[in-house]
């Protein structure tokens, strides 16, 4: 790995057999003097052939290990690099106002942009050390991680081919979003990030992307085509704020259909 990285260790089987078996490596960075970490899966082919990259973000109070186990993009798309970054303690907008649990900055400028800087550092390292397909970089996340996914779209939109937030809203990010293919996952019974709020967000991103009328796109999904090639897919499932186990392969399917134009 590059000199930006302080430590790269394969998670030992005795500590985490699941993560070790899936070749997830814990990597550390120094960002503004603070040690940051992520679990990273890199396919062997990424040293010689360009590989897609999926960044996946845990929700408020979550961890990179739980994200790697629940999202498991290394299983659903083993040809892609998968990155599970760890948030720092952050005041929550809906829970944990004292900031005792890890999360992500909520808007540009919040927390001195520490998480946007962290993302930049991780992507720089990946590009230095592996063959990254620059036209196939994606972001996804649940709850606070989904809001951060929207923020990345707004602030680093030129990097991404598509995004897939879940259980999230980010109204401030709408101000600077440019059209981008997006799949939004929402629970109809979500009482934390209320479904009504998410519906307003989905309506807004369809306007941003210039989408037309919806059409079926598999179970729970509706596709809203766009003449600009930036469709919106809504995945609306009949549950609460939990992240549906069926979502990752559908998100991967969506990502595979979209590459960033040259």
C-alpha positions, -999 to +999 in steps of 0.1 A: +000+000+000+011+036-003+029+057+023-004+074+032-014+041+049-001+035+084-012-001+088-025-029+066-034-061+084-054-091+074-081-096+101-070-127+119-092-158+118-092-161+156-106-125+159-131-126+130-133-158+109-159-143+086-139-112+076-107-132+073-123-157+050-135-129+028-101-113+025-111-080+042-082-060+053-081-033+080-064-002+067-055+031+086-050+066+073-040+099+091-064+126+082-058+160+098-039+143+125-067+118+133-063+081+127-091+068+104-098+032+094-117+011+069-121-025+059-111-031+023-117-060+000-095-061-031-099-088-058-065-102-069-072-090-105-072-054-093-034-054-095-035-060-133-070-051-145-092-021-138-117-029-110-150-011-100-151+003-065-181+003-041-179+025-010-205+014+016-213+035+047-228+022+080-256+041+098-253+062+130-240+039+157-228+013+133-194-001+125-174-010+095-174-046+105-212-047+108-214-029+074-191-055+058-212-083+071-247-069+064-239-053+030-214-079+019-207-064-015-175-085-016-198-115-020-223-100-044-197-084-066-164-102-060-148-085-091-151-051-074-131-034-047-154-029-016-146-003+010-163-001+044-151+031+061-155+037+099-172+069+111-162+089+142-184+099+171-209+124+157-240+142+171-270+126+154-299+146+139-326+122+151-309+103+179-277+106+200-275+145+202-244+143+224-225+124+197-215+093+217-218+070+187-200+069+153-215+085+123-209+109+093-209+146+088-244+158+078-235+186+054-207+203+036-185+222+061-199+202+091-172+186+113-146+205+093-154+182+063-135+155+081-154+126+063-151+142+029-114+145+035-113+109+047-131+097+015-106+117-006-076+100+012-090+065+007-098+070-030-063+085-035-047+054-019-068+030-040-058+047-072-021+047-062-020+010-053-045-007-076-060-005-110-092+014-104-119+017-131-125+055-128-158+051-147-172+026-122-169+041-087-201+039-066-214+049-032-241+034-010-251+035+026-279+032+051-295+058+073-268+084+083-246+065+058-273+070+032-273+107+039-235+108+036-239+090+002-262+119-009-236+143+004-209+126-016-231+129-047-235+166-041-198+173-032-179+147-051-204+140-079-177+140-107-162+108-091-193+086-091-211+066-118-242+060-096-253+060-059-277+040-038-288+056-005-311+037+019-334+050+047-321+086+042-328+122+033-304+150+026-323+181+016-293+204+018-274+183-006-301+188-032-289+224-038-257+212-055-266+178-069-262+173-107-280+145-125-267+110-115-282+075-117-295+067-082-314+039-065-331+048-032-342+021-007-370+031+016-391+012+042-428+021+041-430+017+079-398+036+087-406+056+119-371+070+123-364+085+089-401+088+081-412+074+048-430+107+041-397+125+043-380+100+020-409+102-005-402+140-007-365+132-013-373+106-040-396+131-057-369+158-056-342+136-071-365+126-099-368+163-107-331+167-105-326+138-129-354+149-152-373+116-149-405+105-166-432+081-156-424+050-135-424+014-147-418-019-129-382-029-123-385-061-103-399-068-068-405-036-048-388-015-075-399+012-098-377+026-126-381+062-136-363+067-169-344+098-178-336+112-213-302+122-200-294+086-190-297+093-153-326+072-141-340+069-106-350+035-092-371+034-060-369+002-039-399+005-015-403-024+009-430-030+035-409-028+066-393-002+089-359+014+092-340-019+089-318-025+058-334-053+037-311-083+032-324-086-004-312-051-013-274-056-020-277-078-051-303-054-065-280-025-058-252-044-075-274-050-105-282-013-107-245-003-104-235-027-131-259-010-155-243+024-151-208+037-158-197+073-157-193+087-192-157+092-203 
